[in-house]
Amino acid sequence: MATADEIRQLAATLANLADKIAEREREQPREPERAMPERLLLTVEEAAQYLGVGRTLMYDLIRNGQIASVQINTLRRVSRNAVDEYAARVISQQNAA
């Protein structure tokens, strides 16, 4: 059975290791945000990111026919053009009002 002194020494060693790990994590540069892929068709999540909205809103826009999408087997994809056209329509409608 470990003595109280041994337990204190182990706790101090663990605290030192935790400090070193935290320091190392602070020093490491963060991964840059993933660049938008240069693909013609985007996943719904990528299209939402491209437009700057949430995934749920993007699914609503697709479901309501405001943004066109295609289905490839079981995958739903959105063209960059469809997102650009939607954004242009929204901008045009709001500027006209």
Phi, psi and omega per residue, in radians:
M1 nan 2.446 -3.088
A2 -1.348 2.516 3.114
T3 -1.471 2.921 3.140
A4 -1.064 -0.673 3.133
D5 -1.134 -0.709 3.121
E6 -1.129 -0.694 3.123
I7 -1.145 -0.752 3.101
R8 -1.067 -0.722 3.136
Q9 -1.126 -0.743 3.093
L10 -1.107 -0.714 3.125
A11 -1.109 -0.726 3.121
A12 -1.135 -0.712 3.106
T13 -1.095 -0.781 3.105
L14 -1.083 -0.725 3.122
A15 -1.093 -0.726 3.110
N16 -1.109 -0.754 3.112
L17 -1.100 -0.727 3.118
A18 -1.089 -0.718 3.097
D19 -1.097 -0.748 3.135
K20 -1.116 -0.735 3.124
I21 -1.120 -0.774 3.135
A22 -1.085 -0.722 3.126
E23 -1.117 -0.756 3.128
R24 -1.081 -0.709 3.135
E25 -1.150 -0.638 3.108
R26 -1.180 -0.603 -3.101
E27 -1.323 -0.514 -3.093
Q28 -1.268 2.334 3.119
P29 -1.156 2.532 3.106
R30 -1.288 2.629 3.078
E31 -1.178 2.309 3.100
P32 -1.166 2.710 3.099
E33 -1.050 2.539 3.140
R34 -1.108 2.301 3.092
A35 -1.226 2.565 3.124
M36 -1.117 2.214 -3.137
P37 -1.110 2.586 -3.129
E38 -1.624 0.806 3.121
R39 -1.706 2.711 3.109
L40 -1.214 -0.745 -3.125
L41 -1.890 2.332 -3.112
L42 -1.936 2.692 2.964
T43 -1.208 2.897 3.124
V44 -1.069 -0.698 3.131
E45 -1.118 -0.751 3.110
E46 -1.143 -0.698 3.114
A47 -1.108 -0.704 3.102
A48 -1.098 -0.750 3.109
Q49 -1.119 -0.733 3.137
Y50 -1.054 -0.703 -3.140
L51 -1.443 -0.351 3.137
G52 1.488 0.544 3.103
V53 -2.195 3.047 3.126
G54 -1.420 2.859 -3.127
R55 -1.084 -0.730 -3.110
T56 -1.112 -0.758 3.106
L57 -1.113 -0.690 3.130
M58 -1.088 -0.751 3.093
Y59 -1.078 -0.672 3.101
D60 -1.114 -0.751 3.136
L61 -1.096 -0.667 3.107
I62 -1.202 -0.815 -3.110
R63 -1.063 -0.668 -3.124
N64 -1.430 -0.020 3.106
G65 1.378 0.213 -3.140
Q66 -1.380 -0.464 3.056
I67 -2.226 2.202 -3.128
A68 -1.308 2.564 3.082
S69 -2.535 2.927 3.097
V70 -2.240 2.732 3.063
Q71 -1.993 2.218 3.089
I72 -2.020 1.853 -2.974
N73 0.970 -2.029 -3.138
T74 -1.727 0.059 -3.051
L75 -1.687 2.348 3.061
R76 -1.705 2.275 -3.136
R77 -2.295 2.623 -3.116
V78 -2.200 2.305 3.121
S79 -1.388 2.616 3.064
R80 -1.021 -0.680 3.124
N81 -1.001 -0.755 -3.137
A82 -1.075 -0.701 3.124
V83 -1.199 -0.763 3.118
D84 -1.065 -0.751 3.139
E85 -1.119 -0.739 3.110
Y86 -1.068 -0.823 -3.133
A87 -1.061 -0.722 3.127
A88 -1.111 -0.714 3.111
R89 -1.096 -0.793 -3.115
V90 -1.104 -0.774 3.129
I91 -1.076 -0.809 -3.132
S92 -1.068 -0.795 -3.121
Q93 -1.117 -0.701 -3.094
Q94 -1.316 -0.530 3.092
N95 -1.317 -0.474 -3.140
A96 -1.323 -0.420 -3.061
A97 -1.387 nan nan
